Amino acid sequence: MNRLRQPSRLAIPWLPILAVAMMCAAYFVLLFSMDEAVRPPWGGWLGAALGVLGGGLLAWFVQRHLRKLREGALAENATRDAGQWVARVAFAKHPERARLLQAHPWLASLDSTSATPIQKELDRWYAEMKSGLMDQAQVMSQEMERDLQLATEFQQAFLNRAYPEVPSVYIDGRLRLEFNHVYRPAMAVGGDFFDLIAIGTDCAGLFITDVMGHGVRSALITAILRALIAELTPQARNAPYFMEHLNKEFCDILQTMPSTNFASAFYFVADTTSRIATYANAGHLPPYLLNRSRAKVGKMSLPQPKSVALGLLDTEKFSGETVRLHDGQTFLFYTDGLYECTNPDGEEFGLHRVEKVLQQNIYKSTGDILKAMVVAVNEFVRGEPLADDLCMVAIDVTTSPPKNGG
């Protein structure tokens, strides 16, 4: 490794000065050692001439040396300032190299506070550029916040719109459906969502999904699914057929995207006239079925064979399953954010706690059951933010008249 060499000082021209001095001294010694009788008459004039010549040469050499010394000092100062600035910039990215070189006496002599006009100009330019970029970043951040707020409001408005009336006209003694839900995204917008589809006058479909991930990215995927659901509404009465075509359309869109995306989903169709509900599943957990008359909390059986999540295989076939509807039933649909939420100790809420809350509140109204579940989750996480979206949707099957009088 090459070592840094200390800048050399200008050498003083001692040799010419010494030669002139010796010549003058030798002449005067020779001149004054002669007897006045033999001393040449021109000796005094020659001595004076040599003295003037020697003094002039000496003055010229000294003046020349001082000029070079001044020029060298100015050059060295400028070089030192420039070198100092370059060293600070270069070693800022490599502090380990700076530490190795700090022991060198020349580098140690650099004044870290000095700054050349060039450095000051660069610092000023950098400060202006940084300020300009920060202003641009702030403007962009504000625009993104406004867009995100708009997306949040849109998603909340979609999920909080009025529930369908099923059947559209209440007839005493006939089955009727009531709906309740809770939705809490982990971020401003979420990837969990549900859609209630009015199918004719006596039938409704519930689609609930949990898109991979959360936040803006997953919210965009849910927007795609909502658009596809709207297109497939005419086929919504047949649950397996609906899921199969939804999956195929979804896969066709996802193939144009560079990253892998998928969504678990459950689709449930309740017909109040036939008193039969059909459903299909795409990698989602089975919903809970509460029987109020027998105070029983159970789970719906999943169609066999099981199907994978939406968006993975465009040729996937979906099987259907049925369940009879009767007064006093409550179907609870949910996403994994309900039971996978964790407390500060890293412990999951778990399905056993979900079932415990349901059992303890089975005689309460469905709205109160959902509130009790939210309270239990909040107490369990003890202030920890939700790591995933939380979505619950409940369907009550009842023969009682609607609260608004129908």
C-alpha positions in Angstrom: 0.0 0.0 0.0 1.3 3.4 -0.9 1.9 5.7 2.0 0.9 9.3 2.1 3.9 11.6 1.8 4.0 14.9 3.6 4.1 17.8 1.1 7.8 18.9 0.7 8.9 22.5 1.5 10.7 24.7 -1.0 14.5 24.2 -0.8 16.6 27.3 0.0 19.4 28.0 -2.6 22.3 27.8 -0.2 24.9 26.7 -2.7 24.9 29.9 -4.9 24.8 32.1 -1.9 27.7 30.3 -0.3 29.8 30.4 -3.5 29.4 34.2 -3.8 30.2 34.8 -0.2 33.3 32.6 -0.4 34.5 34.5 -3.5 34.1 37.9 -1.8 35.8 36.6 1.4 38.7 35.1 -0.5 39.3 38.3 -2.4 39.3 40.6 0.6 41.6 38.2 2.5 44.0 38.2 -0.4 43.8 41.9 -0.9 44.4 42.9 2.7 47.2 40.4 3.2 49.4 42.2 0.6 51.8 45.0 1.5 50.5 48.4 0.5 53.6 48.8 -1.8 52.6 45.9 -3.9 48.8 46.2 -3.5 47.3 47.1 -7.0 45.7 50.5 -7.2 42.5 49.1 -8.6 42.1 46.6 -5.8 39.7 48.9 -3.9 37.5 49.5 -6.9 37.4 45.7 -7.7 36.5 45.0 -4.1 33.7 47.4 -4.2 32.5 45.9 -7.4 32.6 42.4 -6.0 30.8 43.6 -2.9 28.0 45.2 -5.0 27.9 42.1 -7.2 27.8 39.7 -4.2 25.1 41.8 -2.4 23.0 42.0 -5.6 23.2 38.3 -6.2 22.4 37.6 -2.6 19.4 40.0 -2.7 18.2 38.4 -5.9 18.4 34.9 -4.5 16.6 35.9 -1.3 13.9 37.7 -3.2 13.4 34.8 -5.6 13.2 32.4 -2.7 10.7 34.5 -0.8 8.5 34.8 -3.9 8.5 31.0 -4.5 7.9 30.5 -0.8 4.8 32.7 -0.9 3.5 31.0 -4.1 4.2 27.6 -2.5 2.4 28.5 0.6 -0.7 29.7 -1.3 -0.7 26.6 -3.4 -0.3 24.4 -0.4 -3.1 26.1 1.4 -5.4 25.7 -1.6 -4.3 22.1 -2.0 -4.9 21.4 1.7 -8.4 22.9 1.6 -9.3 21.0 -1.5 -7.8 17.8 -0.2 -9.6 18.2 3.1 -13.0 18.6 1.3 -12.4 15.6 -0.9 -11.3 13.6 2.1 -14.4 14.4 4.0 -16.7 13.6 1.1 -14.8 10.4 0.1 -14.5 9.0 3.6 -18.1 9.8 4.6 -19.1 6.7 2.8 -16.2 4.6 4.1 -15.7 5.6 7.8 -13.5 2.5 8.3 -10.9 3.9 5.9 -11.0 7.3 7.6 -10.2 5.7 10.9 -7.2 3.9 9.5 -5.8 7.1 8.0 -6.5 9.4 11.0 -3.2 8.5 12.6 -1.2 10.0 9.7 0.3 13.4 10.9 -0.6 15.2 7.6 -4.2 14.1 7.7 -4.4 14.8 11.4 -3.3 18.4 10.7 -6.3 19.1 8.4 -8.8 21.5 9.9 -12.3 20.0 9.6 -14.0 23.3 9.9 -12.3 25.1 7.0 -14.2 25.4 3.8 -13.2 26.8 0.4 -15.5 29.0 -1.6 -16.1 26.0 -3.9 -17.1 23.8 -1.0 -19.4 26.5 0.3 -21.1 26.8 -3.1 -21.5 23.0 -3.3 -23.0 23.0 0.2 -25.4 25.7 -0.7 -26.4 23.9 -3.9 -26.9 20.7 -2.0 -29.0 22.4 0.6 -31.2 24.0 -2.0 -31.6 20.7 -3.9 -32.4 18.9 -0.7 -35.0 21.5 0.3 -36.6 21.3 -3.2 -36.8 17.5 -3.0 -38.3 17.6 0.4 -40.9 20.0 -0.8 -41.7 17.7 -3.7 -41.9 14.7 -1.4 -44.2 16.5 0.9 -46.5 17.5 -2.0 -46.5 13.9 -3.3 -47.1 12.5 0.2 -50.1 14.8 0.7 -51.5 13.7 -2.7 -51.1 10.1 -1.7 -52.8 10.7 1.6 -55.8 12.3 -0.2 -56.0 9.4 -2.6 -55.7 6.9 0.2 -58.4 8.7 2.2 -60.6 8.6 -0.9 -60.0 4.8 -1.3 -60.8 4.3 2.4 -64.1 6.3 2.1 -65.0 4.4 -1.0 -64.4 1.0 0.6 -66.3 1.9 3.7 -69.2 3.2 1.7 -69.3 0.0 -0.3 -69.3 -2.2 2.8 -71.7 0.0 4.8 -74.4 0.3 2.1 -77.9 -0.8 2.9 -78.6 -4.5 3.3 -81.0 -6.2 0.8 -84.5 -7.0 1.9 -85.0 -10.7 1.5 -87.8 -11.4 0.7 -88.6 -8.0 -0.7 -92.1 -8.3 0.7 -92.6 -9.8 4.1 -95.3 -12.4 4.5 -96.2 -13.5 8.0 -94.8 -16.9 8.9 -92.4 -17.1 6.0 -88.6 -17.1 6.4 -86.8 -13.8 6.3 -83.0 -12.9 6.3 -81.3 -10.3 8.5 -77.7 -9.2 8.1 -75.0 -7.8 10.4 -71.3 -7.2 9.8 -68.1 -5.9 11.4 -65.2 -4.7 9.3 -61.8 -3.4 10.6 -59.0 -3.1 8.1 -55.4 -3.5 9.4 -54.4 -0.4 7.3 -56.4 2.4 5.8 -57.8 0.0 3.2 -57.9 -3.8 3.4 -58.0 -6.9 1.4 -60.9 -8.6 3.2 -64.4 -7.8 1.8 -67.9 -9.2 1.4 -70.7 -8.6 -1.0 -74.4 -9.2 -0.5 -76.2 -9.9 -3.7 -79.9 -9.7 -4.1 -81.1 -12.5 -6.3 -84.7 -12.2 -7.3 -87.2 -11.3 -4.6 -86.7 -14.2 -2.2 -83.0 -15.1 -2.5 -79.7 -13.5 -1.5 -76.1 -14.5 -2.0 -73.2 -13.7 0.4 -69.6 -13.6 -1.0 -66.8 -13.2 1.5 -63.1 -13.2 0.6 -59.7 -12.8 2.1 -57.2 -11.6 -0.4 -53.5 -12.4 0.2 -51.8 -9.6 2.1 -53.4 -6.3 3.2 -53.3 -2.6 2.4 -53.5 -0.9 -1.0 -52.2 -3.8 -3.0 -54.8 -6.3 -1.7 -57.5 -3.6 -1.9 -56.9 -3.3 -5.6 -57.4 -7.1 -6.0 -60.7 -6.8 -4.1 -61.8 -4.1 -6.6 -61.2 -6.6 -9.4 -63.2 -9.2 -7.6 -66.1 -6.8 -7.0 -66.2 -5.9 -10.7 -66.2 -9.6 -11.7 -69.0 -10.4 -9.2 -71.1 -7.6 -10.7 -70.7 -9.1 -14.2 -71.6 -12.6 -13.0 -74.7 -11.6 -11.0 -77.0 -13.3 -13.5 -75.4 -16.7 -12.6 -75.3 -15.9 -8.9 -78.1 -18.4 -7.9 -75.9 -21.4 -8.7 -73.1 -21.3 -6.1 -70.6 -23.8 -7.7 -71.2 -22.5 -11.2 -70.7 -18.9 -10.0 -67.4 -19.7 -8.2 -66.0 -21.7 -11.2 -66.6 -18.8 -13.6 -65.4 -16.2 -11.1 -62.2 -18.1 -10.6 -61.6 -18.5 -14.4 -62.1 -14.8 -15.0 -60.0 -13.9 -12.0 -57.1 -16.2 -13.2 -57.2 -14.6 -16.7 -56.6 -11.2 -15.2 -54.0 -12.3 -12.7 -51.9 -13.9 -15.5 -51.1 -10.4 -16.8 -49.6 -9.4 -13.4 -46.0 -10.2 -12.5 -46.6 -11.2 -8.9 -48.6 -14.2 -7.5 -52.0 -13.3 -6.1 -54.8 -15.4 -4.7 -57.9 -15.1 -2.5 -59.7 -17.6 -0.3 -63.5 -17.2 -0.6 -66.8 -18.6 0.5 -70.1 -18.1 -1.4 -73.4 -18.8 0.2 -76.9 -18.6 -1.5 -80.0 -18.6 0.8 -83.4 -19.2 -0.8 -86.2 -18.3 1.6 -88.9 -19.9 -0.6 -87.3 -23.4 -1.0 -85.7 -23.0 2.5 -82.5 -24.4 1.1 -79.1 -22.8 1.1 -76.3 -23.9 -1.3 -72.7 -22.9 -1.0 -69.2 -23.4 -2.5 -65.8 -22.9 -1.0 -62.4 -21.8 -2.3 -59.8 -22.5 0.4 -61.8 -20.6 3.1 -62.5 -21.8 6.6 -66.0 -23.2 7.3 -68.5 -20.7 8.7 -70.1 -21.1 12.1 -73.7 -22.2 12.4 -75.5 -21.2 15.6 -78.8 -22.9 16.6 -80.5 -20.7 19.1 -83.3 -23.1 20.0 -80.7 -25.8 21.1 -78.0 -23.3 22.3 -75.6 -25.1 20.0 -72.5 -23.7 18.2 -71.3 -25.8 15.2 -69.5 -25.5 11.9 -70.8 -26.0 8.4 -69.5 -29.0 6.6 -67.3 -28.1 3.6 -68.0 -29.4 0.1 -65.9 -32.3 -1.0 -63.5 -32.6 -2.7 -62.0 -29.4 -1.3 -61.1 -26.6 -3.8 -58.1 -24.3 -3.8 -58.2 -20.5 -3.4 -59.3 -18.3 -6.3 -56.6 -17.2 -8.7 -54.4 -20.3 -8.5 -55.8 -22.7 -11.1 -58.1 -21.6 -13.9 -59.3 -25.1 -14.5 -60.4 -25.7 -10.8 -63.8 -27.3 -10.3 -66.0 -26.4 -7.4 -68.3 -28.7 -5.6 -71.5 -27.5 -3.9 -73.1 -28.4 -0.6 -76.6 -27.6 0.9 -78.1 -26.9 4.3 -81.8 -26.6 5.2 -82.9 -23.2 6.6 -85.2 -22.8 9.6 -86.1 -20.2 12.1 -83.5 -19.4 14.8 -80.4 -20.1 12.7 -77.4 -17.7 12.5 -74.6 -18.2 10.0 -71.4 -16.5 10.9 -68.8 -15.9 8.1 -65.3 -14.6 9.0 -61.8 -14.2 7.8 -58.6 -15.4 9.4 -57.9 -12.0 10.9 -60.4 -12.8 13.6 -58.6 -15.8 15.2 -55.0 -15.0 14.1 -54.7 -11.7 15.9 -52.0 -11.9 18.6 -51.4 -10.3 22.0 -48.0 -8.7 23.1 -46.8 -12.2 24.1 -47.3 -13.5 20.6 -50.2 -15.8 21.5 -53.0 -16.1 18.9 -56.7 -15.5 19.8 -57.5 -18.8 18.3 -60.7 -20.5 17.2 -61.3 -21.9 20.7 -61.8 -18.3 22.0 -64.0 -17.5 19.1 -66.3 -20.4 19.9 -66.2 -19.5 23.6 -67.5 -16.0 22.9 -70.2 -17.4 20.6 -71.3 -19.9 23.2 -71.4 -17.3 26.0 -73.5 -14.9 24.0 -75.7 -17.3 22.0 -79.0 -16.0 23.4 -78.1 -12.4 22.6 -78.9 -10.6 19.4 -76.6 -11.1 16.5 -75.4 -7.5 16.6 -74.6 -7.9 20.3 -72.7 -11.1 19.6 -70.5 -9.3 17.0 -69.9 -6.5 19.5 -68.9 -9.0 22.2 -66.5 -10.6 19.8 -64.8 -7.2 19.1 -64.6 -6.5 22.8 -63.0 -9.9 23.4 -60.4 -9.3 20.6 -59.5 -5.9 21.9 -59.1 -7.1 25.5 -56.9 -10.0 24.2 -54.5 -8.0 22.0 -54.1 -5.3 24.8 -53.6 -2.4 22.5 -51.5 -4.2 19.9 -52.5 -3.1 16.3 -54.2 -5.7 14.2 -51.7 -7.4 11.8 -54.5 -8.5 9.4 -57.9 -7.3 8.4 -60.9 -8.4 10.5 -64.2 -9.2 8.8 -67.3 -10.8 10.2 -70.7 -11.2 8.5 -73.8 -12.8 10.1 -77.0 -13.9 8.5 -80.0 -14.5 10.7 -82.8 -16.8 9.5 -86.1 -15.7 11.2 -89.8 -15.6 10.8 -90.2 -12.5 12.9 -91.3 -9.3 11.1 -88.7 -6.7 10.2 -88.0 -4.0 12.9 -89.0 -1.2 10.5 -92.4 -2.7 10.0 -91.7 -4.2 6.5 
